[in-house]
Amino acid sequence: MPRALRQTAVAGAATLALLTGCTPAGRPGATPAPSPSAPCGGAAASSARLGTPYPDREPAQFTTTGGQLFITAHWYSHDGVLDFGRRGATVFYIGPADTPPSYDPDRKLVTPQTARLEVHEGEYGTVDLPAGHYWLLTSNGGDVEIVNCAAGGVTGQPPPPLLFTPSPQAT
């Protein structure tokens, strides 16, 4: 292929990716976050992956023996050309598992909250919680990880996967 044609093809593919928000991995608008520095001196005793529990979906659930927890998201939604080069951020909402969360999309408010934590891409946020069973939601970040430095200090369960029901077809 002639050089000018190759350059045009590469430029066209890059433009299409920027305009559609698709990444080379095919995840629309999602990019991997830089690896955050590991909490607990790099030797985390317990951790749980909690999936991508957005406010309009089922929450993730986790149980902790209490103390300091480190929370991050490994994928962030970047909405297209204007987000190029920006660091993502998310808000984690945590509440008691015996009281399901309620989401008000107009006010972008999740209640009841035991804790609210804003975390930037490539970082861990920290929160101190008493021992208990909690739900967790994230405003933007996906592939959420929660870490506790104590052995058996945290266990978790991601929300159930989304099941899409086919819409009725017009006959």
C-alpha positions as CSV (number, residue, x, y, z in Angstrom):
1,M,0.0,0.0,0.0
2,P,1.4,3.4,-0.9
3,R,2.6,5.5,2.0
4,A,0.0,8.3,1.5
5,L,-2.8,5.8,1.5
6,R,-1.5,4.1,4.6
7,Q,-1.3,7.4,6.5
8,T,-4.9,8.3,5.4
9,A,-6.2,4.9,6.6
10,V,-4.4,5.3,10.0
11,A,-5.7,8.9,10.4
12,G,-9.2,7.8,9.5
13,A,-9.2,4.9,12.0
14,A,-7.9,7.3,14.7
15,T,-10.6,9.9,13.9
16,L,-13.3,7.2,14.0
17,A,-12.1,5.9,17.4
18,L,-12.1,9.5,18.8
19,L,-15.5,10.4,17.5
20,T,-17.2,7.2,18.5
21,G,-15.5,7.0,21.9
22,C,-14.4,3.4,21.1
23,T,-11.1,2.1,22.4
24,P,-8.9,-0.5,20.6
25,A,-10.3,-3.1,23.0
26,G,-13.8,-2.4,21.7
27,R,-15.2,-1.1,25.0
28,P,-17.1,2.1,24.1
29,G,-15.7,5.0,26.1
30,A,-14.0,2.9,28.7
31,T,-10.2,3.0,29.2
32,P,-8.1,1.1,31.7
33,A,-7.0,3.3,34.6
34,P,-3.3,3.6,35.4
35,S,-2.4,1.0,38.0
36,P,-2.7,2.7,41.4
37,S,0.0,2.1,44.0
38,A,-1.0,-0.9,46.0
39,P,-2.3,-0.3,49.5
40,C,-1.0,-2.2,52.6
41,G,2.6,-1.8,51.4
42,G,1.8,-3.9,48.3
43,A,0.8,-7.0,50.4
44,A,-3.0,-6.7,50.6
45,A,-4.3,-9.4,52.8
46,S,-7.8,-9.5,51.4
47,S,-9.6,-7.9,48.4
48,A,-12.8,-8.3,46.4
49,R,-13.7,-7.3,42.9
50,L,-17.2,-5.8,42.8
51,G,-17.9,-5.4,39.1
52,T,-19.5,-2.2,37.8
53,P,-22.4,-1.3,40.1
54,Y,-23.9,1.9,38.7
55,P,-26.7,3.7,40.6
56,D,-29.5,2.6,38.2
57,R,-28.5,-1.1,38.6
58,E,-28.3,-3.5,41.4
59,P,-25.6,-2.6,44.0
60,A,-22.5,-4.7,44.8
61,Q,-22.4,-6.2,48.3
62,F,-19.5,-6.6,50.6
63,T,-18.7,-7.6,54.2
64,T,-15.9,-6.2,56.2
65,T,-14.4,-7.0,59.6
66,G,-14.1,-3.2,60.0
67,G,-11.3,-0.7,59.8
68,Q,-9.7,1.1,56.9
69,L,-10.7,0.0,53.4
70,F,-9.1,1.0,50.1
71,I,-11.4,1.4,47.1
72,T,-10.5,2.0,43.4
73,A,-12.0,1.4,39.9
74,H,-9.9,-0.1,37.2
75,W,-12.0,1.2,34.2
76,Y,-13.4,4.7,33.7
77,S,-15.8,6.0,31.1
78,H,-14.4,8.7,28.9
79,D,-17.1,10.3,26.9
80,G,-15.2,11.1,23.7
81,V,-13.0,13.8,22.2
82,L,-13.4,16.4,24.9
83,D,-12.3,13.9,27.6
84,F,-9.0,13.0,25.7
85,G,-6.1,13.1,28.2
86,R,-8.3,13.9,31.3
87,R,-8.2,11.7,34.4
88,G,-11.5,10.1,35.3
89,A,-13.2,10.3,38.6
90,T,-16.0,8.5,40.3
91,V,-18.0,8.7,43.5
92,F,-18.5,5.6,45.5
93,Y,-21.6,5.4,47.6
94,I,-21.7,2.9,50.5
95,G,-24.7,2.0,52.6
96,P,-26.1,-0.6,55.0
97,A,-27.0,-3.9,53.2
98,D,-30.2,-4.2,55.1
99,T,-31.5,-0.9,53.6
100,P,-31.4,-1.0,49.8
101,P,-30.2,2.2,48.0
102,S,-32.5,4.6,46.4
103,Y,-31.3,6.7,43.4
104,D,-32.8,10.1,42.4
105,P,-31.5,10.6,38.8
106,D,-32.6,14.3,38.7
107,R,-30.5,15.2,41.7
108,K,-27.9,12.4,41.1
109,L,-28.4,11.5,44.7
110,V,-28.1,8.0,46.3
111,T,-29.6,7.4,49.8
112,P,-29.2,6.3,52.5
113,Q,-25.4,6.7,52.6
114,T,-23.0,5.5,55.3
115,A,-20.1,6.9,53.3
116,R,-19.5,8.8,50.1
117,L,-16.0,8.8,48.6
118,E,-14.7,10.6,45.5
119,V,-11.7,8.8,43.9
120,H,-9.6,9.9,40.9
121,E,-8.4,7.5,38.2
122,G,-5.2,5.8,39.2
123,E,-5.7,6.2,42.9
124,Y,-7.2,4.4,45.9
125,G,-9.6,6.2,48.2
126,T,-9.9,5.2,51.8
127,V,-12.8,4.9,54.2
128,D,-13.1,3.6,57.7
129,L,-16.1,1.5,58.4
130,P,-17.3,-0.6,61.4
131,A,-17.7,-4.3,60.9
132,G,-20.8,-5.1,58.8
133,H,-22.5,-5.9,55.5
134,Y,-22.8,-3.1,53.0
135,W,-23.9,-2.2,49.5
136,L,-21.7,-0.2,47.1
137,L,-22.5,1.9,44.0
138,T,-20.2,3.8,41.6
139,S,-21.1,6.9,39.6
140,N,-18.6,6.3,36.8
141,G,-15.8,3.8,37.4
142,G,-16.0,0.1,36.6
143,D,-14.3,-3.0,37.7
144,V,-14.3,-1.8,41.3
145,E,-11.8,-3.3,43.8
146,I,-12.0,-3.0,47.6
147,V,-9.0,-3.9,49.8
148,N,-8.5,-4.5,53.5
149,C,-5.0,-5.0,55.0
150,A,-6.3,-7.7,57.5
151,A,-6.5,-11.3,56.5
152,G,-10.2,-12.0,55.8
153,G,-10.9,-8.3,56.3
154,V,-13.2,-8.0,53.2
155,T,-15.3,-10.3,51.0
156,G,-17.6,-9.2,48.3
157,Q,-20.1,-10.0,45.6
158,P,-20.6,-8.1,42.3
159,P,-24.1,-7.2,41.2
160,P,-25.8,-9.8,39.0
161,P,-25.1,-9.3,35.3
162,L,-27.5,-7.2,33.2
163,L,-29.9,-9.4,31.3
164,F,-31.4,-7.8,28.3
165,T,-34.9,-8.7,27.5
166,P,-35.6,-8.5,23.7
167,S,-38.2,-5.9,22.9
168,P,-41.4,-7.2,21.3
169,Q,-41.1,-7.1,17.5
170,A,-43.7,-5.3,15.5
171,T,-45.8,-7.8,13.5
